[in-house]
Amino acid sequence: MDYNIYSKDVTITDSMKDYIDKRFSKVSRVVNEEKVISMDLRLTKERAFYNLEATAHLPGVVVRVEEKGSDFYSVVDSASDSFERRLKRFKERTRLKHKNGIRETLESLSSKFEEDKATVVTRRKRFTIKPMTEEEAVLQMEMLGHTFFVFINIETDEVNVLYTRRNGNLGIIEMSE
């Protein structure tokens, strides 16, 4: 599987690159390589801690995992394992969506989200808002690992915010002019 490695404050040696290749090669067994539009790995080091962020762009969805730790090899291990689990969960969700219908998928997803209690803006990102169904938005939110997701509802052509409620259920904020 082809991917780009970006590093900050870390010099990636050949042995580190080989280890990353070895661990992330099993990801190609989970998802068909033709379906991966692009995949990036971002490795940073802050003090004595490594941070590895793996992002894959698949048709209609972005899958992202971030792991931190003091040992480079354990961070790569846990990131590749988490990434593989998330991709398997994505495949299962899309299979369930087509097999059992949307309602069962939404009910099973609602119990899997955790609440993030950040109170200070520490990062700013810019995304393109795409038209999609509520079910696709739920799937996209889970693949990103976020507690909310902004999208254009394809049925109403309005901006909606999908979010995880404190009780673990999902909520949607519908905006109109």
C-alpha positions, -999 to 999 in steps of 0.1 A, spaced: 0 0 0 14 34 -9 14 62 16 32 94 24 52 98 57 55 133 70 77 139 101 83 168 124 112 169 149 120 132 140 145 118 116 130 86 101 157 60 97 156 31 73 148 7 101 119 29 113 105 31 78 108 -7 74 90 -12 107 62 11 96 60 -7 62 58 -40 80 30 -30 105 9 -10 80 11 -37 52 -16 -57 70 -39 -28 65 -39 -36 28 -55 -70 36 -84 -53 52 -93 -28 25 -89 -32 -12 -59 -10 -23 -78 3 -54 -103 19 -30 -77 39 -11 -74 73 -27 -45 84 -5 -30 76 29 -8 98 50 12 91 82 23 120 103 50 114 129 60 141 154 80 140 185 75 164 214 100 160 242 102 123 248 68 114 233 60 102 197 27 111 181 16 91 150 -15 101 130 -27 79 102 -53 92 78 -67 73 48 -90 89 22 -115 63 8 -143 70 -15 -168 91 5 -151 87 39 -119 97 58 -105 72 83 -82 86 109 -63 73 140 -39 90 164 -17 73 189 8 88 214 35 72 235 72 73 246 83 42 225 83 46 188 77 9 181 48 6 205 32 37 190 34 23 155 20 -11 168 -10 5 185 -17 29 156 -16 1 130 -38 -21 152 -63 7 158 -63 17 122 -70 -19 111 -98 -22 136 -114 11 124 -112 -1 88 -128 -34 97 -155 -16 116 -161 6 85 -164 -24 63 -188 -40 87 -209 -9 90 -212 -5 53 -221 -42 50 -247 -39 78 -261 -8 61 -268 -27 29 -279 -59 46 -300 -49 77 -310 -14 70 -301 19 84 -320 19 117 -301 -10 132 -268 5 122 -276 38 138 -287 21 170 -255 1 172 -233 31 165 -249 53 192 -234 33 221 -198 35 207 -191 73 210 -173 90 238 -176 126 249 -146 149 244 -144 177 270 -120 202 254 -127 238 264 -100 257 245 -96 260 208 -62 244 202 -64 235 165 -82 248 135 -90 228 104 -108 235 72 -130 209 55 -152 209 24 -188 202 34 -203 175 12 -239 166 6 -247 132 22 -274 113 40 -277 112 78 -265 76 77 -234 85 57 -227 113 81 -229 89 111 -204 66 94 -181 95 85 -182 108 121 -172 74 135 -144 69 110 -129 103 120 -133 95 156 -150 128 164 -180 135 186 -197 158 159 -198 161 122 -211 190 99 -226 180 66 -252 191 40 -283 169 43 -289 156 8 -327 153 15 -332 188 28 -302 206 12 -295 223 46 -265 223 68 -268 198 97 -246 191 127 -245 155 138 -233 151 174 -230 127 203 -252 135 233 -241 130 269 -262 98 272 -244 83 242 -272 88 217 -269 108 186 -285 142 179 -289 163 148 -290 201 147 -308 212 115 -301 248 104 -322 269 81 -322 304 69 
